[in-house]
Amino acid sequence: MIRSAEQFAEHDKKIKQTVEAKNHLESSSYSLKTQLEDELGLGSRLSKDEKDTLREVVQDVVRWLEENVDADLDEYKAKQAEFDEIVRPILKDTYQAEGAGGTGCGDEENYGSHHDGL
């Protein structure tokens, strides 16, 4: 009975981690989508090409999530890493450029605190 409980505990832990990874990926992509639409915030600080690139990566993640409802933890982590690899440099450059000009508003810190994968 104890052995069975230990097996279920490990299984439950794995399921919890998978759900958290999925939620993090969803949250990251939808948060970015919302920020891109904010023409007074991040949306106003990006070039058209940057916005297009970021919108494309968001659409890719949403489509991937819809097509991979049974993905495992490693697949979610890999997709998050792929998302981060595209998004981070663009946001970093945007905020660094603003910081150099003294017009940064700290959104990068807020974005990062909610999306520690980014």
C-alpha distances in whole Angstrom, upper triangle without the diagonal:
4,5,5,6,9,10,11,12,14,15,16,18,20,21,22,24,26,27,28,30,31,32,34,36,37,38,40,42,43,44,46,48,48,50,52,53,54,58,59,56,54,56,59,59,58,60,60,59,56,55,55,53,50,50,50,47,45,46,45,41,41,42,39,37,38,38,34,32,29,30,27,27,30,32,32,33,36,37,37,39,42,42,43,45,47,47,47,51,52,51,52,55,56,55,57,60,60,59,62,64,63,62,58,56,53,51,49,48,46,45,43,42,40,39,38,38,42
4,5,5,6,9,10,10,12,14,15,16,18,20,21,23,24,25,27,29,30,31,33,35,36,37,39,41,42,42,45,46,47,48,51,52,53,57,57,54,52,54,57,57,56,58,58,57,54,53,54,51,49,49,49,45,44,45,44,40,40,41,39,36,38,38,34,32,29,29,26,26,28,31,31,31,34,36,36,37,40,41,41,43,46,45,45,48,50,49,49,53,54,53,54,57,57,56,59,62,60,59,55,54,50,48,47,45,44,43,41,39,38,37,36,36,40
4,5,5,6,9,10,11,12,14,15,17,18,20,21,23,24,26,27,29,30,32,33,35,36,38,39,41,42,44,45,46,48,50,51,52,56,56,53,52,53,57,56,55,57,57,55,53,52,52,50,47,48,47,44,43,44,42,38,39,40,37,34,36,36,32,30,27,27,24,24,26,29,29,29,32,34,34,35,38,39,39,41,44,44,44,47,49,48,48,52,53,52,53,56,57,56,59,61,60,59,55,53,50,48,46,45,44,42,40,39,37,37,35,35,38
4,5,5,6,9,10,11,12,14,15,16,18,20,21,22,24,26,27,28,30,32,33,34,36,38,39,40,42,43,44,46,48,49,51,54,55,52,50,52,55,55,53,56,56,54,51,50,50,48,46,46,45,42,41,42,40,37,37,37,35,32,33,33,30,28,24,25,22,23,25,27,28,28,31,33,33,34,37,38,38,40,43,43,43,46,48,47,48,51,52,51,53,56,56,55,58,60,59,58,54,52,49,47,45,44,43,41,40,38,36,36,34,34,38
4,5,5,6,9,10,10,12,14,15,16,18,20,21,22,24,25,26,28,30,31,32,34,36,37,38,40,42,42,44,46,47,48,52,52,49,48,50,53,52,52,54,54,53,50,49,49,47,44,45,44,41,39,40,39,36,36,37,34,31,33,33,29,27,24,25,22,22,24,27,27,27,30,32,31,33,36,36,37,39,41,41,41,45,46,45,46,49,50,49,50,54,54,53,56,58,57,55,52,50,46,44,43,41,40,39,37,35,34,33,32,32,36
4,5,5,6,9,10,11,12,14,15,17,18,20,21,23,24,26,27,29,30,31,33,35,36,37,39,41,42,43,45,47,48,51,51,48,47,48,52,51,50,52,53,51,48,48,48,45,43,43,43,39,38,40,38,34,35,36,33,31,32,32,29,27,24,24,21,20,22,25,25,25,28,30,30,31,34,35,35,37,39,39,39,42,44,43,43,47,48,47,48,52,52,51,54,56,55,54,50,48,45,43,41,40,39,37,35,34,32,32,30,30,34
4,5,5,6,9,10,11,12,14,16,17,18,20,21,23,24,26,27,29,30,32,33,35,36,38,39,41,42,44,45,47,50,51,48,46,47,51,50,49,51,51,49,47,46,46,44,41,42,41,38,37,37,35,32,33,34,31,28,30,29,26,24,21,21,18,18,20,23,23,23,26,28,28,29,32,33,33,35,38,38,38,41,43,42,43,46,47,46,48,51,51,51,54,56,55,54,50,48,45,43,41,40,39,37,35,34,32,31,30,29,33
4,5,5,6,8,10,10,12,14,15,16,18,20,21,22,24,26,27,28,30,32,32,34,36,37,38,40,42,43,44,48,49,46,44,46,49,48,47,50,49,48,45,44,44,42,40,40,39,36,35,36,34,31,31,32,29,26,28,28,24,22,19,20,17,17,20,22,22,23,25,27,27,29,31,32,32,35,37,37,37,41,42,41,42,45,46,45,47,50,50,50,53,55,53,52,48,47,43,41,40,38,37,35,34,32,30,30,29,28,32
4,5,5,6,9,10,10,12,14,15,16,18,20,21,22,24,26,26,28,30,31,32,34,36,37,38,40,42,43,46,47,44,42,44,47,47,46,48,48,47,44,43,43,41,38,39,39,35,34,35,34,30,31,32,29,26,28,28,25,23,20,20,17,16,19,22,21,22,25,26,26,27,30,31,31,33,36,35,35,39,40,39,40,43,44,43,44,48,48,47,50,52,51,49,46,44,41,39,37,35,34,33,31,29,28,27,26,26,30
4,5,5,6,9,10,11,12,14,15,17,18,20,21,23,24,26,27,29,30,31,33,35,36,37,39,41,42,45,46,43,41,43,46,45,44,46,46,45,42,41,42,39,37,37,37,33,32,33,32,28,29,30,27,25,27,27,23,21,19,18,15,14,16,19,19,19,22,24,23,25,27,28,28,31,33,33,33,36,38,37,38,41,42,41,43,46,46,45,48,50,49,48,45,43,40,38,36,34,33,32,30,29,27,26,25,24,28
4,5,5,6,9,10,11,12,14,15,17,18,20,21,23,24,26,27,29,30,32,33,34,36,38,39,41,44,45,42,40,41,45,44,43,45,45,43,41,40,40,38,35,35,35,32,30,31,29,26,27,27,25,22,24,24,20,18,15,15,12,12,15,17,17,18,21,22,22,24,26,27,28,30,32,32,33,36,38,37,37,41,42,41,43,46,46,46,49,51,50,48,45,43,40,37,36,35,33,32,30,29,27,26,25,24,28
4,5,5,6,9,10,10,12,14,15,16,18,20,21,22,24,26,27,28,30,31,32,34,36,37,39,42,43,40,38,40,43,43,42,44,44,43,40,39,39,37,34,34,34,31,29,30,29,26,26,27,24,21,23,24,20,18,16,16,13,13,16,18,17,18,21,22,22,24,26,27,27,30,32,31,32,35,37,35,36,40,40,40,41,44,44,44,47,49,48,46,43,41,38,35,34,33,31,30,28,27,25,24,23,23,26
4,5,5,6,9,10,11,12,14,15,16,18,20,21,22,24,26,26,28,30,31,32,34,36,37,41,41,38,36,38,41,41,40,42,42,41,38,37,38,35,32,33,33,29,28,30,28,25,25,27,24,21,24,24,20,19,16,16,13,11,14,17,16,16,19,20,20,21,24,25,25,27,30,29,29,33,34,33,34,37,38,37,39,42,42,41,44,46,45,44,40,38,35,33,31,30,29,27,25,24,22,21,20,20,24
4,5,5,6,9,10,11,12,14,15,17,18,20,21,23,24,25,27,29,30,31,33,35,36,40,40,37,35,37,40,39,38,40,40,39,36,35,35,33,30,31,30,27,26,27,25,22,23,24,21,19,21,21,17,16,13,12,9,8,11,13,13,13,16,18,17,19,22,22,23,25,27,27,27,31,32,32,32,36,36,36,38,41,41,41,43,45,45,43,40,38,35,33,31,30,29,27,25,24,22,21,20,19,22
4,5,5,6,9,10,11,12,14,15,16,18,20,21,22,24,26,27,28,30,32,33,35,38,39,36,34,35,39,39,37,40,39,38,35,34,34,32,29,30,29,26,25,25,24,21,21,22,19,16,18,19,15,13,11,11,9,8,12,13,12,14,17,17,17,20,22,22,23,25,27,27,28,31,32,31,33,36,36,36,38,41,41,41,44,46,45,43,39,38,35,32,31,30,28,26,25,24,22,20,20,19,23
4,5,5,6,9,10,10,12,14,15,16,18,20,21,22,24,26,26,28,30,32,33,36,37,34,32,34,37,37,36,38,38,37,34,33,33,31,29,29,29,26,24,25,24,21,21,23,20,17,19,20,17,15,14,13,11,9,13,15,13,14,17,18,17,19,22,21,22,25,27,26,26,30,31,30,31,34,34,34,36,39,38,38,41,43,42,40,37,35,32,29,28,27,25,24,22,21,19,18,18,17,21
4,5,5,6,9,10,10,12,14,15,16,18,20,21,22,24,25,27,28,30,31,35,35,32,30,32,35,35,34,36,36,35,32,31,31,29,26,27,27,23,22,24,22,19,20,21,19,16,19,20,16,15,14,12,10,7,10,12,10,10,14,15,14,16,19,19,19,21,24,23,23,27,28,27,28,31,32,31,33,36,36,36,39,41,40,38,35,33,30,28,26,25,24,22,20,19,17,16,15,14,18
4,5,5,6,9,10,11,12,14,15,17,18,20,21,23,24,26,27,29,30,34,35,32,30,31,35,34,33,35,34,33,30,29,29,27,25,25,24,21,20,21,19,16,17,18,15,13,15,16,13,11,10,8,6,5,8,9,7,9,12,12,12,15,17,17,18,20,22,22,23,26,27,27,28,31,32,31,33,36,36,36,39,41,40,39,35,34,31,28,26,26,24,22,21,20,18,16,16,15,18
4,5,5,6,9,10,10,12,14,15,16,18,20,21,22,24,26,27,28,32,33,30,28,30,33,33,32,34,34,33,30,29,29,27,24,24,24,21,19,20,19,16,16,17,15,12,14,16,13,11,11,10,9,8,12,12,9,11,14,14,13,16,18,17,19,22,23,22,23,27,27,26,28,31,31,31,33,36,36,36,39,40,40,38,34,32,30,27,25,25,23,21,20,19,17,15,16,15,18
4,5,5,6,9,10,10,12,14,15,16,18,20,21,22,24,26,27,30,31,28,26,28,31,31,30,32,32,31,28,27,28,26,23,23,23,20,18,20,19,16,16,19,17,14,16,18,15,14,14,12,11,9,12,13,9,10,14,13,12,15,17,16,16,20,21,20,21,24,25,24,25,28,28,28,30,33,33,33,36,37,36,35,31,29,26,24,22,21,20,18,17,16,13,12,12,12,15
4,5,5,6,9,10,11,12,14,15,17,18,20,21,23,25,26,29,30,27,25,26,30,29,28,30,30,29,26,25,25,23,20,21,21,17,16,18,17,13,14,16,14,12,15,16,13,12,13,10,9,7,9,9,6,7,10,10,8,11,13,13,13,16,18,17,18,22,23,22,23,26,27,26,28,31,31,31,34,36,35,34,30,29,26,23,21,21,20,17,16,16,14,11,11,10,13
4,5,5,6,8,10,11,12,14,16,17,18,20,21,23,25,28,29,26,24,25,29,29,27,29,29,28,25,24,24,22,19,19,19,16,14,15,14,11,11,13,11,8,11,13,10,9,10,9,9,8,10,9,6,8,11,10,9,12,14,13,14,17,18,17,19,22,23,22,24,27,27,27,29,32,32,32,35,37,36,34,31,29,27,24,22,22,21,18,17,18,15,13,14,12,15
4,5,5,6,8,10,10,12,14,15,16,18,20,21,22,26,27,24,22,24,27,27,26,28,28,28,25,23,24,22,19,19,19,17,14,16,16,12,12,15,13,10,13,15,13,12,13,12,13,11,14,13,9,11,14,12,11,14,16,14,15,18,19,18,19,22,23,21,23,26,26,26,28,31,30,31,34,35,34,32,29,27,24,21,20,20,18,16,16,15,12,11,13,12,14
4,5,5,6,9,10,10,12,14,15,16,18,20,21,24,25,22,20,22,25,25,24,26,26,25,22,21,22,20,17,18,18,15,13,16,15,12,12,16,14,12,15,17,15,14,16,14,14,12,13,13,9,9,12,11,8,11,13,11,12,15,16,15,15,19,20,18,20,23,23,22,25,27,27,27,31,32,31,29,26,24,21,18,17,17,15,13,12,12,9,7,9,8,10
4,5,5,6,9,10,11,12,14,15,17,19,20,24,25,22,19,20,24,23,22,24,24,23,20,19,19,17,14,15,15,12,10,12,12,8,9,12,11,9,12,14,13,13,14,12,13,11,12,11,7,8,10,8,6,9,11,8,10,13,14,12,14,18,18,17,19,22,22,22,24,27,27,27,30,32,31,29,26,25,22,19,18,18,17,14,13,14,12,9,11,9,10
4,6,5,6,8,10,11,12,14,15,17,19,22,23,21,19,19,23,23,22,24,24,23,20,18,19,18,14,14,15,12,9,11,11,8,7,11,10,8,11,13,12,12,14,13,15,14,15,13,10,12,13,11,9,13,13,11,13,16,16,14,16,20,19,18,21,23,23,23,26,28,27,29,32,33,32,30,26,25,23,19,18,19,17,14,15,16,12,10,13,12,13
4,6,5,6,8,10,10,12,14,15,17,20,21,18,17,18,21,21,21,23,23,23,20,18,19,18,15,14,16,14,11,13,14,11,10,14,14,12,14,17,16,16,18,16,17,16,18,16,13,14,16,13,11,14,15,12,13,16,16,14,15,19,18,17,19,22,21,21,24,26,25,26,29,30,29,27,24,22,20,16,16,16,14,11,12,12,9,8,11,11,11
4,6,5,6,9,10,11,12,15,16,19,20,17,15,16,19,19,18,20,21,20,17,15,17,15,12,12,14,11,9,12,13,10,11,14,14,12,15,18,17,17,19,17,18,16,17,16,12,12,14,11,9,11,12,9,9,13,13,10,12,15,15,13,15,18,18,18,21,23,22,23,26,27,27,24,21,20,18,14,13,14,12,9,10,11,8,6,9,8,8
4,5,5,6,9,10,11,13,15,18,19,17,14,15,18,18,17,19,18,18,15,13,14,13,9,9,11,8,5,8,9,7,8,11,11,11,13,16,15,16,19,17,18,17,18,16,13,14,14,11,9,12,12,8,10,13,12,10,12,15,14,13,16,19,18,19,22,23,23,24,27,28,28,25,22,21,19,16,15,17,15,11,13,15,12,10,13,11,11
4,5,5,6,9,10,11,13,16,18,16,14,14,18,18,17,20,19,19,17,14,15,15,11,10,12,11,7,10,12,9,8,12,13,12,14,17,17,17,20,19,20,20,21,19,15,17,18,14,13,16,16,12,13,17,15,13,15,18,17,15,19,21,19,20,23,24,24,25,28,29,28,25,23,21,20,16,16,17,15,12,14,15,12,11,15,14,13
4,5,5,6,9,10,11,14,15,13,11,12,16,16,16,18,19,19,16,14,16,15,12,11,14,13,10,12,14,12,12,16,17,15,17,20,20,20,23,21,22,21,22,21,17,18,19,16,14,16,16,13,13,16,15,12,14,17,15,13,16,19,17,17,20,22,21,22,25,26,25,22,19,17,16,12,12,14,11,8,11,12,9,9,13,13,12
4,5,5,6,9,10,13,14,11,9,10,13,13,12,15,15,15,12,10,12,12,8,8,11,10,7,11,13,11,12,15,16,16,18,20,21,21,24,22,23,22,22,21,17,18,18,15,13,15,15,11,11,14,12,9,11,14,12,10,14,16,14,15,18,19,18,20,23,23,23,20,18,16,15,12,11,14,12,9,11,13,11,10,13,13,11
4,5,5,7,9,12,14,12,10,9,13,14,13,15,14,15,13,10,11,11,8,7,10,10,7,9,12,11,11,14,15,15,16,19,20,21,24,22,24,23,24,22,19,20,20,17,15,17,16,13,14,16,14,12,14,17,14,13,17,18,16,17,21,21,21,23,26,25,25,22,20,19,18,14,15,17,15,12,15,17,14,13,17,16,14
4,5,5,7,10,12,10,9,9,12,14,14,16,16,17,15,12,14,15,11,10,14,13,10,12,15,14,13,17,19,18,19,22,23,23,26,25,27,26,26,24,21,22,23,20,18,20,20,16,17,19,17,14,16,19,16,14,18,19,17,17,21,22,20,22,25,25,24,21,19,17,17,13,14,16,14,12,15,16,14,14,17,17,16
4,5,5,8,9,7,6,6,10,11,11,14,14,16,13,10,13,14,10,11,14,14,11,14,17,16,16,19,21,20,22,24,25,25,28,27,28,27,27,26,22,23,23,20,18,20,19,16,16,18,16,12,14,16,13,11,15,16,13,14,17,18,16,19,22,21,21,17,15,14,13,10,11,14,12,9,13,15,13,13,16,17,14
4,5,7,10,8,6,4,8,9,8,11,11,12,10,7,10,11,8,8,11,12,10,13,15,15,15,18,20,20,21,24,25,26,29,27,29,28,28,26,23,23,23,20,18,20,19,15,16,18,15,12,14,15,12,11,15,15,13,14,18,17,17,19,22,21,21,18,16,15,16,12,13,16,15,12,15,18,16,15,19,18,16
4,6,9,9,8,6,9,11,11,13,12,14,13,9,12,14,11,10,14,15,12,14,17,17,16,19,21,21,22,25,26,27,30,29,31,30,30,28,25,26,26,23,21,23,22,18,19,21,18,16,18,19,16,15,18,19,16,17,21,20,19,22,24,23,23,20,18,17,18,14,16,19,17,15,18,20,18,18,21,21,19
4,5,5,6,5,7,10,11,13,14,16,14,11,14,16,14,13,17,17,15,17,20,20,19,22,24,24,25,28,29,29,32,31,33,32,32,30,27,28,28,25,23,25,24,20,20,22,20,17,18,20,16,15,18,18,15,16,19,19,17,20,22,21,21,17,16,14,15,12,14,17,15,14,17,19,17,18,21,22,19
4,6,7,5,5,8,10,12,12,15,14,11,14,17,15,14,18,19,17,19,22,22,22,25,27,27,28,31,32,32,36,34,36,35,35,33,30,30,31,28,26,27,26,22,22,24,21,18,20,20,17,15,18,18,15,16,19,18,16,19,21,19,19,16,15,14,16,14,16,19,17,16,20,22,20,21,24,24,22
4,7,7,6,8,11,14,15,18,16,14,17,19,17,17,21,22,20,22,25,25,25,27,29,29,30,33,34,34,37,36,37,36,36,35,32,32,32,29,27,28,28,24,23,25,23,20,20,21,18,16,18,18,15,15,18,17,14,17,20,18,17,13,13,11,14,12,15,17,16,16,19,21,20,21,24,25,22
4,6,6,7,10,13,14,17,14,13,16,17,15,16,19,19,18,20,23,22,23,26,27,27,29,31,32,32,35,33,35,33,33,32,29,28,29,26,24,25,25,21,20,22,20,16,17,18,15,12,15,15,12,12,15,15,12,15,18,16,15,12,10,9,11,8,11,14,12,12,15,17,17,17,20,21,18
4,5,5,7,10,12,14,11,10,13,14,11,13,16,16,15,18,20,20,20,23,25,24,26,29,29,30,33,31,32,30,30,29,26,25,26,23,21,22,21,18,17,18,16,13,14,14,11,9,12,12,9,9,13,13,11,14,16,16,16,12,10,10,11,8,9,13,12,10,14,16,15,15,18,18,15
4,6,6,9,9,12,10,7,11,13,11,11,14,15,14,16,19,19,20,22,24,24,26,28,29,30,33,31,33,31,31,29,27,27,27,24,22,23,22,18,18,20,17,14,15,16,12,11,14,14,11,12,16,15,14,17,19,18,18,15,14,13,14,12,13,16,15,14,17,19,18,18,21,21,18
4,6,8,10,13,11,10,13,15,14,14,18,18,18,20,22,23,23,26,28,28,29,32,33,34,37,35,36,35,35,33,30,30,30,27,25,26,25,21,21,22,19,16,17,17,14,13,15,14,11,12,15,14,12,15,17,15,16,13,12,12,15,13,14,17,17,16,19,21,21,21,23,24,20
4,7,10,12,10,9,13,14,13,15,17,18,18,20,22,23,24,26,27,28,30,32,33,34,37,34,36,34,34,32,29,29,28,26,24,24,23,20,19,20,17,14,15,14,11,10,12,11,7,9,12,10,9,12,14,13,13,10,10,11,13,11,12,16,16,15,17,20,20,20,22,22,18
4,7,8,6,6,10,10,10,12,14,15,15,18,20,20,21,24,25,26,28,30,30,32,34,32,34,32,32,30,27,27,26,24,22,22,20,18,17,17,14,12,13,12,9,9,11,10,7,10,12,11,11,14,16,15,16,14,13,14,15,13,13,17,17,15,17,21,20,19,21,21,17
4,5,5,6,9,10,11,12,14,15,16,18,20,21,22,24,26,27,29,30,31,33,36,34,35,34,33,31,29,28,27,25,24,23,21,19,19,18,15,14,15,14,10,11,14,12,9,13,15,13,13,17,17,17,19,16,16,18,19,17,17,21,21,19,21,24,24,22,24,23,20
4,5,5,6,9,10,10,12,14,15,16,18,20,21,22,24,26,27,28,30,32,34,33,34,34,33,30,29,29,27,24,24,24,21,19,19,19,16,15,17,16,12,14,17,15,13,16,18,16,17,20,21,20,22,20,19,20,22,19,19,23,23,20,23,26,25,24,26,25,21
4,5,5,6,9,10,10,12,14,15,16,18,20,21,22,24,26,27,28,30,33,31,33,32,31,28,27,26,25,22,22,21,19,17,17,17,13,13,15,14,10,13,15,14,13,16,18,16,18,21,22,21,24,21,21,22,23,20,19,23,23,21,22,26,25,23,25,23,20
4,5,5,6,8,10,11,12,14,15,17,18,20,21,23,24,26,27,29,31,29,30,29,28,26,24,24,22,20,19,19,16,14,14,14,10,9,12,10,7,9,12,11,10,13,15,14,15,18,19,19,21,19,18,19,19,17,16,19,20,17,18,22,21,19,21,20,16
4,5,5,6,8,10,10,12,14,15,16,18,20,21,22,24,25,27,30,28,30,29,28,26,24,24,23,20,19,19,17,14,15,15,12,10,13,13,9,11,14,13,11,14,17,16,17,20,21,21,22,20,18,19,19,16,16,20,19,16,18,22,20,19,21,20,17
4,5,5,6,9,10,10,12,14,15,16,18,20,21,22,24,26,29,27,29,29,28,25,23,24,22,19,19,19,17,14,16,16,12,12,15,15,11,13,17,16,15,18,20,19,20,23,24,24,26,23,22,23,23,20,19,23,22,19,21,24,23,21,23,21,19
4,6,5,6,9,10,11,13,14,15,16,18,20,21,22,24,27,25,26,26,25,22,21,21,19,16,16,16,13,11,13,12,8,9,12,12,9,12,15,14,14,17,19,18,20,22,24,24,26,23,22,23,22,19,18,21,21,18,19,23,21,19,21,19,16
4,5,5,6,9,10,11,12,14,15,17,18,20,21,23,25,23,25,24,23,21,19,19,18,15,14,14,12,9,11,11,8,7,10,11,8,10,13,13,13,15,18,18,19,21,23,23,24,22,20,20,19,16,15,18,18,15,16,19,18,16,18,16,13
4,5,5,6,9,10,11,12,14,15,17,18,20,21,24,23,25,24,24,21,19,20,19,16,15,17,14,11,13,14,11,10,14,15,12,13,17,17,16,18,21,21,21,24,26,26,27,24,22,22,22,18,18,21,20,16,18,21,19,17,20,18,16
4,5,5,6,9,10,10,12,14,15,16,18,20,23,21,23,23,23,20,18,19,17,14,15,16,13,10,13,14,10,11,14,15,13,15,18,18,18,20,23,23,24,26,28,28,30,27,25,25,25,21,20,23,23,19,20,23,21,19,21,19,17
4,5,5,6,9,10,10,12,14,15,16,18,21,18,20,20,19,16,15,15,14,11,11,12,9,7,10,10,8,8,12,13,12,13,16,17,17,19,22,22,23,25,27,28,29,27,24,24,23,20,18,21,20,17,18,20,19,16,18,15,14
4,5,5,6,9,10,11,12,14,15,17,19,18,20,19,19,17,14,16,15,11,11,13,11,8,11,13,10,9,13,15,14,14,17,19,18,20,22,23,24,26,28,28,29,26,24,23,22,19,18,20,19,15,17,19,17,14,17,15,14
4,5,5,6,8,10,11,12,14,16,19,18,20,21,21,17,16,17,16,13,13,16,13,11,14,15,13,13,17,18,17,17,21,22,21,23,26,26,27,29,31,32,32,30,27,27,26,22,21,24,23,19,20,23,20,18,20,18,17
4,6,5,6,9,10,10,12,14,17,15,18,18,18,14,13,15,13,10,11,13,10,9,13,14,12,13,16,18,17,18,21,22,22,24,26,27,28,30,32,33,34,31,29,28,27,24,22,25,24,20,21,23,21,18,20,17,17
4,5,5,6,9,10,10,12,15,13,15,15,15,12,10,12,11,8,9,11,9,8,11,13,12,12,15,18,17,17,20,22,22,23,26,27,28,29,32,33,33,31,28,27,26,22,21,23,21,18,18,20,18,15,17,14,14
4,5,5,6,9,10,11,14,13,16,17,17,14,12,15,15,11,12,15,13,11,14,16,15,15,18,21,20,20,23,25,24,25,28,29,29,31,34,34,35,32,29,28,27,23,22,24,22,19,20,22,19,16,19,17,17
4,5,5,6,9,10,14,13,16,18,18,14,13,16,15,12,14,16,14,13,16,18,16,17,20,22,22,22,25,27,26,28,31,32,32,34,36,37,38,35,32,32,30,27,26,28,26,22,23,25,22,20,22,20,20
4,5,5,6,9,11,10,13,14,14,10,10,13,12,9,11,14,12,11,15,16,16,16,20,22,22,22,25,27,27,28,31,32,33,34,36,38,38,36,33,32,30,27,26,27,26,22,23,24,22,19,21,18,18
4,5,5,6,9,8,11,13,14,10,9,12,12,9,11,14,13,12,16,18,17,17,20,23,23,23,25,28,27,29,31,33,33,34,37,38,38,36,33,32,30,26,25,26,25,21,22,23,20,17,19,17,18
4,6,6,10,10,14,16,17,13,12,16,16,13,15,18,17,16,19,21,20,20,23,26,25,26,29,30,30,31,34,35,36,37,40,41,41,38,35,34,32,29,28,29,27,24,25,26,23,21,23,21,22
4,6,9,9,13,15,16,12,12,16,15,13,15,18,17,16,20,21,21,22,25,27,27,27,30,32,32,33,36,37,37,39,41,42,43,40,38,37,35,31,30,32,30,27,27,28,25,23,25,22,23
4,5,5,9,12,12,9,9,13,13,11,13,16,15,16,19,20,20,21,24,26,27,27,29,31,32,33,35,37,37,39,41,42,43,40,37,36,34,31,29,31,29,26,26,27,24,21,23,20,22
4,6,9,12,13,11,10,14,15,13,15,18,18,17,20,22,23,23,25,28,28,28,31,33,33,34,36,38,39,40,42,44,43,41,38,37,35,31,30,31,29,26,26,26,23,21,23,20,22
4,6,10,12,10,10,14,14,14,16,18,19,19,22,23,24,25,27,30,30,30,32,35,35,36,38,40,41,42,44,46,45,43,40,39,36,33,32,32,31,28,27,28,25,23,24,21,24
4,7,8,6,7,10,11,10,12,15,15,16,18,20,21,22,24,27,27,28,29,32,32,33,35,37,38,39,41,43,43,41,38,37,34,31,29,30,29,26,25,26,23,20,21,18,21
4,6,5,6,9,10,11,12,14,16,17,18,20,22,23,24,27,28,28,29,32,33,33,35,38,38,39,41,43,43,41,38,37,34,31,29,29,28,26,24,25,23,20,20,17,20
4,5,5,6,9,10,11,12,14,15,16,18,20,21,22,25,26,26,27,30,31,31,33,35,36,36,39,41,40,39,35,34,31,29,27,27,26,23,21,22,20,17,17,14,18
4,5,5,6,9,10,10,12,14,15,16,19,20,20,23,25,25,26,29,30,30,32,34,35,35,38,40,40,39,35,35,32,29,27,27,27,24,22,23,21,18,17,14,17
4,5,5,6,9,10,11,12,14,15,17,18,20,22,24,24,25,28,29,30,31,34,35,35,37,39,39,38,35,34,31,29,26,27,26,23,22,23,21,18,18,15,17
4,5,5,6,9,10,10,12,14,16,16,17,21,22,22,23,26,27,27,29,31,32,33,35,37,37,35,32,31,28,25,23,24,23,20,19,20,18,14,15,12,14
4,5,5,6,9,10,10,12,15,15,16,19,20,20,21,24,25,25,27,29,30,31,33,35,35,34,30,30,27,24,22,22,22,19,17,18,17,13,13,9,12
4,5,5,6,9,10,10,13,14,15,18,19,20,21,23,25,25,27,29,30,31,33,35,35,34,31,31,28,25,23,24,24,20,19,20,19,15,15,11,13
4,5,5,6,9,10,11,12,14,16,18,18,20,22,23,24,26,28,29,30,32,34,34,32,29,29,27,24,21,22,22,19,18,20,18,14,15,11,12
4,5,5,6,8,10,10,11,14,16,16,17,20,21,21,23,25,26,27,29,31,31,29,26,26,23,20,18,19,18,15,14,16,14,11,11,7,9
4,5,5,6,9,10,10,13,15,15,16,18,20,20,22,24,25,26,28,30,30,29,26,26,23,21,18,19,19,16,14,17,16,12,11,8,9
4,5,5,7,9,10,12,14,15,16,18,19,21,22,24,25,26,28,30,31,29,26,27,24,22,19,21,21,17,16,19,18,14,14,11,11
4,5,6,6,8,11,12,12,14,16,17,18,20,22,23,24,26,28,28,27,24,24,22,19,16,18,18,14,14,17,15,12,13,9,9
4,5,5,5,8,10,10,11,14,15,16,17,19,21,21,23,25,26,24,21,21,19,17,14,15,16,12,11,14,14,10,10,7,5
4,6,6,7,9,11,11,13,15,16,17,19,21,22,23,25,26,25,22,23,21,19,16,18,19,15,14,17,17,14,13,10,9
4,6,7,7,9,11,12,13,15,16,18,20,21,22,24,25,24,21,22,20,18,15,18,19,15,15,18,18,14,15,12,10
4,6,6,6,9,10,11,12,14,16,17,18,20,22,22,21,18,19,17,14,12,15,15,12,12,15,15,12,13,11,8
4,6,5,6,8,10,11,12,14,15,16,18,20,20,19,16,17,15,13,10,12,14,11,10,14,14,11,11,10,6
4,6,5,6,8,10,10,12,14,15,16,18,20,19,16,18,16,15,12,15,16,14,13,17,17,15,15,13,10
4,5,5,6,9,10,11,12,14,16,17,18,17,15,16,15,14,11,15,16,13,13,17,18,15,16,15,11
4,5,5,6,8,10,11,12,14,16,16,15,12,13,12,10,7,11,12,10,10,14,14,13,14,13,9
4,5,5,6,8,10,10,12,14,15,14,12,13,12,11,8,11,13,11,11,14,16,14,14,14,10
4,6,5,6,9,10,10,12,14,13,12,14,13,13,11,14,16,14,14,18,19,17,18,17,14
4,6,5,6,9,10,11,12,11,9,11,11,11,9,13,14,13,14,17,18,17,18,18,14
4,5,5,6,9,10,10,9,6,9,8,8,7,10,12,11,12,15,17,16,17,17,14
4,5,5,6,9,10,10,8,11,11,12,10,12,15,14,14,17,19,18,18,19,15
4,5,5,6,9,9,8,12,12,13,12,15,17,17,17,20,22,21,22,22,18
4,5,5,6,5,5,8,10,11,11,13,15,15,16,19,21,21,21,22,19
4,5,5,6,5,8,9,11,11,12,15,16,16,18,21,21,21,22,19
4,6,8,8,12,13,15,14,16,19,19,19,22,24,24,24,25,21
4,6,8,11,13,15,15,17,19,20,21,23,25,25,26,27,23
4,6,9,11,14,14,15,18,19,20,21,24,24,25,26,23
4,6,9,11,13,14,16,17,18,20,22,23,24,25,22
4,6,8,9,10,12,13,15,16,18,19,20,21,18
4,6,8,9,10,12,14,15,16,18,19,21,18
4,5,5,7,9,10,11,13,14,15,18,15
4,5,5,6,8,10,11,12,14,15,13
4,5,5,6,8,10,10,11,13,10
4,5,5,6,9,10,10,13,10
4,5,5,6,9,10,13,11
4,6,5,6,8,10,8
4,5,5,5,8,6
4,6,6,9,9
4,6,9,9
4,5,6
4,5
4
